[in-house]
């Protein structure tokens, strides 16, 4: 694993690959270097068999305050297209990792920071967290997937509200809306979030990967096609050694030992 300048990484003994956004003096804002380093980290996590899940957090009082405004200020239409596609490409790499990921939001998650969090499989937040897509205040719109993932997570009406007003919501509201699925006091966030991610990484890896893929690909399919996709993945899972181990362990009243085969 290479050395990075804007993120910190650690592969823990339990297989959790920890990524900490580390530009605290800039509220962990996303610049070109951080996007490139995140893509490298996500690629490493996908390709490394010992990695079972990805845990993303932010150093300091912010998770991530958004994209690099200095770069945005200089962008014309052509630059803007490249700007949006770069972030979308990186975040899609996280979303299609094939392994569970969790974003633990300790503070501000604005703009690109909120979009990064929404690309993770699971989001958790402290009671001090704040979320928002304030791009309209800069004369632009969310460009890293915010208009699309936000609507899918909280509904069209709420997504429109946040995107056209630029207002922020707190962690409790994010929890009530379903943007995050776990809300904790700040001092418990990392511990509780890690425990939450471990619940996913300790399940059958192939089955977890299938769940992630079927939900991602089936969400916008007509229901009959989505159900067929589910059936095909179910059939594939039935042919795995993990399925044999899982059902045997259940019947024998013991803990299953999954090997991803």
VEXKELO-247405 format. One record per residue (C-alpha): x, y, z; chain. Coordinates in steps of 0.1 Angstrom, whole numbers, padded with zeros to 4 digits, m for minus. Example, Ala and Ser with C-alpha at 12.3 -4.5 7.8 and 13.67 -1.06 7.14 Angstrom:
BEGIN
[[0123 m0045 0078] 'A']
[[0137 m0011 0071] 'A']
REM end
This chain:
BEGIN
[[0000 0000 0000] 'A']
[[0015 0033 m0010] 'A']
[[0019 0064 0012] 'A']
[[m0008 0090 0009] 'A']
[[m0008 0127 0017] 'A']
[[m0045 0135 0021] 'A']
[[m0058 0103 0036] 'A']
[[m0046 0078 0062] 'A']
[[m0052 0041 0057] 'A']
[[m0049 0010 0079] 'A']
[[m0058 m0026 0073] 'A']
[[m0069 m0040 0107] 'A']
[[m0065 m0075 0119] 'A']
[[m0103 m0081 0115] 'A']
[[m0101 m0073 0078] 'A']
[[m0116 m0038 0080] 'A']
[[m0097 m0013 0058] 'A']
[[m0098 0020 0075] 'A']
[[m0097 0052 0055] 'A']
[[m0094 0085 0073] 'A']
[[m0098 0118 0053] 'A']
[[m0069 0138 0066] 'A']
[[m0070 0175 0056] 'A']
[[m0084 0188 0089] 'A']
[[m0072 0223 0083] 'A']
[[m0094 0223 0051] 'A']
[[m0123 0204 0068] 'A']
[[m0112 0174 0047] 'A']
[[m0123 0191 0015] 'A']
[[m0119 0170 m0016] 'A']
[[m0091 0181 m0040] 'A']
[[m0077 0163 m0070] 'A']
[[m0051 0146 m0049] 'A']
[[m0076 0133 m0024] 'A']
[[m0098 0120 m0051] 'A']
[[m0069 0102 m0068] 'A']
[[m0058 0088 m0034] 'A']
[[m0093 0076 m0026] 'A']
[[m0096 0058 m0059] 'A']
[[m0063 0041 m0053] 'A']
[[m0075 0031 m0018] 'A']
[[m0108 0018 m0031] 'A']
[[m0090 m0002 m0058] 'A']
[[m0067 m0017 m0032] 'A']
[[m0097 m0027 m0010] 'A']
[[m0114 m0043 m0040] 'A']
[[m0084 m0063 m0051] 'A']
[[m0071 m0074 m0018] 'A']
[[m0087 m0106 m0006] 'A']
[[m0079 m0100 0031] 'A']
[[m0100 m0068 0031] 'A']
[[m0135 m0076 0042] 'A']
[[m0150 m0041 0044] 'A']
[[m0141 m0004 0042] 'A']
[[m0146 0021 0070] 'A']
[[m0144 0058 0061] 'A']
[[m0142 0087 0086] 'A']
[[m0129 0122 0088] 'A']
[[m0102 0137 0109] 'A']
[[m0111 0167 0130] 'A']
[[m0145 0184 0133] 'A']
[[m0156 0175 0097] 'A']
[[m0162 0144 0078] 'A']
[[m0158 0163 0045] 'A']
[[m0169 0198 0038] 'A']
[[m0171 0193 0001] 'A']
[[m0152 0197 m0031] 'A']
[[m0123 0221 m0039] 'A']
[[m0140 0255 m0044] 'A']
[[m0108 0270 m0058] 'A']
[[m0109 0245 m0087] 'A']
[[m0146 0250 m0092] 'A']
[[m0142 0288 m0094] 'A']
[[m0119 0284 m0125] 'A']
[[m0141 0258 m0143] 'A']
[[m0158 0265 m0175] 'A']
[[m0183 0241 m0191] 'A']
[[m0156 0217 m0204] 'A']
[[m0137 0217 m0171] 'A']
[[m0170 0213 m0152] 'A']
[[m0178 0182 m0171] 'A']
[[m0144 0167 m0163] 'A']
[[m0148 0179 m0127] 'A']
[[m0181 0161 m0123] 'A']
[[m0170 0129 m0140] 'A']
[[m0139 0126 m0119] 'A']
[[m0158 0126 m0087] 'A']
[[m0185 0104 m0100] 'A']
[[m0159 0078 m0112] 'A']
[[m0142 0077 m0078] 'A']
[[m0175 0074 m0058] 'A']
[[m0189 0048 m0081] 'A']
[[m0157 0027 m0074] 'A']
[[m0167 0028 m0038] 'A']
[[m0204 0020 m0045] 'A']
[[m0194 m0010 m0067] 'A']
[[m0167 m0023 m0044] 'A']
[[m0183 m0057 m0040] 'A']
[[m0176 m0054 m0002] 'A']
[[m0195 m0036 0025] 'A']
[[m0185 0000 0032] 'A']
[[m0195 0024 0059] 'A']
[[m0191 0062 0062] 'A']
[[m0191 0074 0098] 'A']
[[m0200 0111 0098] 'A']
[[m0186 0129 0128] 'A']
[[m0193 0165 0117] 'A']
[[m0199 0184 0085] 'A']
[[m0208 0163 0054] 'A']
[[m0215 0190 0028] 'A']
[[m0216 0189 m0010] 'A']
[[m0190 0164 m0022] 'A']
[[m0187 0151 0014] 'A']
[[m0223 0142 0015] 'A']
[[m0220 0126 m0019] 'A']
[[m0190 0105 m0008] 'A']
[[m0210 0093 0022] 'A']
[[m0240 0084 0001] 'A']
[[m0217 0062 m0021] 'A']
[[m0210 0040 0009] 'A']
[[m0231 0009 0016] 'A']
[[m0240 0022 0051] 'A']
[[m0240 0056 0067] 'A']
[[m0238 0064 0104] 'A']
[[m0237 0097 0122] 'A']
[[m0230 0115 0155] 'A']
[[m0256 0137 0170] 'A']
[[m0234 0166 0160] 'A']
[[m0233 0158 0123] 'A']
[[m0247 0180 0096] 'A']
[[m0256 0172 0060] 'A']
[[m0263 0193 0030] 'A']
[[m0260 0199 m0007] 'A']
[[m0253 0236 m0008] 'A']
[[m0241 0238 m0044] 'A']
[[m0268 0262 m0055] 'A']
[[m0253 0288 m0032] 'A']
[[m0223 0287 m0056] 'A']
[[m0243 0288 m0087] 'A']
[[m0240 0251 m0096] 'A']
[[m0257 0218 m0088] 'A']
[[m0244 0187 m0071] 'A']
[[m0221 0170 m0095] 'A']
[[m0207 0139 m0078] 'A']
[[m0240 0120 m0077] 'A']
[[m0259 0141 m0052] 'A']
[[m0290 0148 m0072] 'A']
[[m0294 0110 m0079] 'A']
[[m0283 0092 m0047] 'A']
[[m0300 0116 m0024] 'A']
[[m0334 0112 m0041] 'A']
[[m0330 0074 m0040] 'A']
[[m0322 0075 m0003] 'A']
[[m0346 0100 0011] 'A']
[[m0372 0105 m0016] 'A']
[[m0376 0129 m0044] 'A']
[[m0394 0157 m0024] 'A']
[[m0368 0158 0003] 'A']
[[m0339 0157 m0022] 'A']
[[m0354 0186 m0041] 'A']
[[m0358 0205 m0009] 'A']
[[m0321 0201 0001] 'A']
[[m0308 0207 m0034] 'A']
[[m0327 0239 m0042] 'A']
[[m0325 0255 m0008] 'A']
[[m0290 0246 0000] 'A']
[[m0300 0242 0036] 'A']
[[m0284 0218 0061] 'A']
[[m0300 0191 0083] 'A']
[[m0287 0176 0115] 'A']
[[m0279 0140 0123] 'A']
[[m0313 0134 0139] 'A']
[[m0331 0146 0108] 'A']
[[m0308 0125 0086] 'A']
[[m0317 0095 0107] 'A']
[[m0354 0102 0106] 'A']
[[m0352 0105 0068] 'A']
[[m0332 0073 0064] 'A']
[[m0300 0090 0051] 'A']
[[m0282 0074 0080] 'A']
[[m0292 0042 0098] 'A']
[[m0274 0046 0131] 'A']
[[m0272 0078 0152] 'A']
[[m0249 0079 0183] 'A']
[[m0233 0104 0206] 'A']
[[m0201 0117 0191] 'A']
[[m0178 0098 0215] 'A']
[[m0194 0065 0206] 'A']
[[m0195 0070 0168] 'A']
[[m0163 0052 0157] 'A']
[[m0168 0022 0180] 'A']
[[m0205 0018 0173] 'A']
[[m0200 0023 0136] 'A']
[[m0172 m0003 0135] 'A']
[[m0194 m0028 0153] 'A']
[[m0221 m0021 0128] 'A']
[[m0198 m0027 0098] 'A']
[[m0185 m0059 0114] 'A']
[[m0221 m0073 0114] 'A']
[[m0218 m0072 0076] 'A']
[[m0182 m0084 0071] 'A']
[[m0189 m0115 0093] 'A']
[[m0216 m0128 0069] 'A']
[[m0210 m0149 0038] 'A']
[[m0189 m0127 0015] 'A']
[[m0204 m0139 m0018] 'A']
[[m0239 m0134 m0005] 'A']
[[m0231 m0099 0008] 'A']
[[m0216 m0090 m0026] 'A']
[[m0247 m0103 m0044] 'A']
[[m0270 m0083 m0021] 'A']
[[m0250 m0051 m0029] 'A']
[[m0251 m0058 m0066] 'A']
[[m0287 m0069 m0069] 'A']
[[m0299 m0038 m0050] 'A']
[[m0277 m0015 m0070] 'A']
[[m0286 m0029 m0104] 'A']
[[m0322 m0038 m0097] 'A']
[[m0333 m0006 m0081] 'A']
[[m0343 0011 m0114] 'A']
[[m0354 m0020 m0133] 'A']
[[m0390 m0029 m0138] 'A']
[[m0400 m0052 m0110] 'A']
[[m0403 m0084 m0131] 'A']
[[m0367 m0079 m0144] 'A']
[[m0354 m0070 m0109] 'A']
[[m0370 m0102 m0095] 'A']
[[m0354 m0123 m0122] 'A']
[[m0320 m0107 m0113] 'A']
[[m0326 m0116 m0077] 'A']
[[m0336 m0152 m0086] 'A']
[[m0304 m0157 m0107] 'A']
[[m0282 m0144 m0079] 'A']
[[m0301 m0166 m0054] 'A']
[[m0295 m0196 m0076] 'A']
[[m0258 m0188 m0078] 'A']
[[m0256 m0185 m0040] 'A']
[[m0272 m0219 m0036] 'A']
[[m0243 m0235 m0055] 'A']
[[m0216 m0221 m0031] 'A']
[[m0198 m0238 m0003] 'A']
[[m0208 m0209 0019] 'A']
[[m0244 m0218 0015] 'A']
[[m0237 m0254 0025] 'A']
[[m0217 m0241 0055] 'A']
[[m0244 m0216 0065] 'A']
[[m0273 m0240 0064] 'A']
[[m0253 m0267 0081] 'A']
[[m0242 m0244 0109] 'A']
[[m0277 m0233 0115] 'A']
[[m0291 m0268 0117] 'A']
[[m0262 m0279 0139] 'A']
[[m0266 m0248 0161] 'A']
[[m0230 m0236 0157] 'A']
[[m0214 m0204 0143] 'A']
[[m0208 m0206 0105] 'A']
[[m0173 m0202 0092] 'A']
[[m0175 m0186 0058] 'A']
[[m0147 m0187 0033] 'A']
[[m0161 m0168 0003] 'A']
[[m0163 m0199 m0019] 'A']
REM end
